[in-house]
Each structure stands twice: as C-alpha cells, then as structure tokens.
Amino acid sequence: MSRAFRFSTELIGGIVVGGCIGWALDKGLGNEKPWLFILFFLMGATAGLLNIVRLAAKEKTPPAPSVGDDEDGR
C-alpha cells in the first residue's frame, strides 16, 4: 500500500507543480490564453510518469538465486 501511495504522490505532485508553474507564468506575463499552463501541466504529468517508471524499475525484485545440488560435494 505504501508503494501505491508513493506512486500516486509522484504523479499528482508532478501535475500540481507543473500546473502551478504554468499558471504563475501565464498570470505574470499577462497571457490571455493559458498556453503556458497547458504546456507545463503536460510536462508535469510526463515528469510524474517518468518518476513512476523509475521507481517501479528500481523496486523490481531480482529473481531468486538457484540453489545448487548437494551431489557436488560427494
């Protein structure tokens, strides 16, 4: 359950941060259309998905090592 919470936090965090940056830039530059908001929202979503993929690859458990037979030590 903690892994799912971490994954969802990564995705939501990327989307929120990207959206806030884009919104702030649009307001600060006086843009009437939210082009920067849309751009940074998509970039945040992409960053969140990449973080999830990296976490999933890092937490992937390797296969169990094979156990040798006892016949080798006669």
N, C-alpha and C positions, 0 to 999 in steps of 0.2 A: 504494500500500500504506500509505503514511503517513496518507492520508485515512481509510482504513478503521480503522486503529489509533486515530486521533483520535476517530472516531465511536463506536467500541466503548468507549473510555475515558470519554467523556462519559456514555454510557448507564450503564455499570457504576458510575461514580463517583456519579451521582445516586441510583442504587438503594442503594448501600452507605451513603452519607451519610444518606439518609432513613431507612433501616432502623436504623442506629446511633442516630440521634436518637430515634426512636420507642421502641427497646428501652431506652435510658437513661431516658427519661421514664417508661415503664412500671415499670421497676425502682425508680426514685427515688420515684415516687408510690405504690408498693406495689400496683399493679393486678394482680389475679389473671388477668384475661383480657388478651390482647395487642392491645387496640383501638388504642392509640396507635402501636404498631409497625406494624400493618396500614395505618393512615391515613398515617403518614409514609413507609412503603415505597411506597405508591401515589403519594404526592406526589413522592417522589424519582424514581420511574420517569417520571412526567409531565414533571418538570423536565428529565430526561435526554433525553427525546424532543423536547421543545421546543428544547433546545440543538442537537440534531442537525438539526432542521429549519432553525434559524437559520444553522448552519454551511453546510448544503447550499445555502441561498439565497444566502449571501454568496459562496460559491466557484463559483457558477454563472457560466460564461463567457458574455459577451455575443456576439452574432453578429458575424462578420467584416464590416467596413465594405465597402460596394460600391465597386468601382473604376470611375471614370468613363472614358468612351471618349476616345481621342486625337483624334477628329474635331472636338471642340470648339475646339481650338487651331489651326485652319487658318491 
